[in-house]
Amino acid sequence: MSLPVEAQPEPLEAQPPNVSDYDYSNFFYSTSDDPFAVLGPYNDWFERALPQGYYLFSQAMSTPPQGEINLTEGLERKQVRLINLSSYNYLGLSFRPEVIAAAKAALDRYGLGAAGSPILSGMMDIHVQLEEALAKFKLKEAAMVFPTGYSTNVGMIAGLMRPGDWVIADQNAHASIVDGAILSKANVRFFRHNNPADLERKLKHAAGKKLVAIEGVYSMDGDVCPLPELVAVAKKYGARIMLDEAHSAFVYGANGRGVAELYGLEDEVDIHIGTFSKALGGQGGYVAGPRSLYNYLKGFARSRVFSCALSPVVTAGVLKSLELAQAEPQLRDQLWDNVRYIRGLLDEAGVDVGESTSQVIPIMLRNDRRVFEICHKLLRAGIYLQPVIYPAVAKHRSRFRVSVSASHTREQLDAGVATLVHVLREERILV
Ligand SMILES: Cc1ncc(COP(=O)(O)O)c(C=O)c1O
């Protein structure tokens, strides 16, 4: 049967839908049996989104992640000089001369790579030194180094938890926690963000081995977990607690040992996780805890067993960063001065920063369509802020995320905020 001509729907290509109407959830599935069938629709979208500026990811930087950077911007593909409010590097250590010198010396001594898994030939004395220094710093029996923060969570959770067990994570937990939980094949449940009462509801219904996975500072919202309340609930139900301090280690606590130190709960947290890619300006991750956990993970954390050890060059750089982070508490003071300063400027202008209380400051737009348009404007106005959209955050919770560093100058923060506020006002996000 054919419809009369005037009732026929227009062919799709005659009415291309707006690229901004799509997000990744449109491209997960296809009806075909060919795995490549998902590629076509995504690439059609991608080819249109790129020139229209709806794909402002992976823009290449050609300078260290400092307060000002050079970048090949994603729209016109030209080099621009920008104020950088996007990089982690919270203590400004990635480009410290001492760190660079340590990495260079390691390159001369060991060459580029470890050329083996840490369980086999890849363990070098520099890795042992870093693990020992970390354990000492965290006041734990042992610390294990992983190639990335991502593989730390995946290896730790999947290494420890089994089908039939329970992983109960905060709903805003990082993808690496979620992926580790899925890989473990344990039962996975999420409790409402930072909500001890909801954690209790979830724990009540979980019989057997239980792991509660939370973060010190949440990576997209910049808020701190209510650790005492969460610990109390977890203990009540006999659950072990894993605290990912990716964004809080070396930043929080009188000695920089993180949110667990801040709350005086370092012994109550069973598993301490962190990364070297944030405050230490390097790469890699760690699990710190009892020696028995270390010994077990050595055999069972597959993301470490079946992966090459962290490059000795990076390992030596991170070891030096760790030393500087401990020897120079003024770096933390400088960071917190900058955090207070920029928060004051944002507050004065009435910018919506959600629930953040830390150096991770979301600039909430809550408008998934407009985040890219505004991002272009910011780029053209001279600031580098990355759009954060689904699936990194929930739909309709899009934002930019400011990362403050001890190495930002007041001039950079002033200029960055003035430009941001100007653009937000022009776009009527701010009145
Ligand atoms: C809470 C959290 N855990 C783990 C990771 C992964 O760390 P890495 O980037 O060092 O692999 C991140 C990265 O953003 C994170 O925010």
The ligand as a Gaussian input file, in Angstrom:
#p B3LYP/6-31G(d) Opt

LIG

0 1
 C       37.145000       9.951000      41.098000
 C       38.049000       9.501000      39.991000
 N       38.607000       8.285000      40.060000
 C       39.431000       7.849000      39.097000
 C       39.740000       8.626000      38.012000
 C       40.655000       8.104000      36.949000
 O       41.899000       8.640000      37.104000
 P       42.953000       8.739000      35.928000
 O       42.514000       9.848000      35.032000
 O       44.208000       9.052000      36.646000
 O       42.977000       7.441000      35.219000
 C       39.217000       9.907000      37.916000
 C       39.556000      10.761000      36.778000
 O       39.051000      11.790000      36.497000
 C       38.339000      10.356000      38.928000
 O       37.787000      11.567000      38.871000

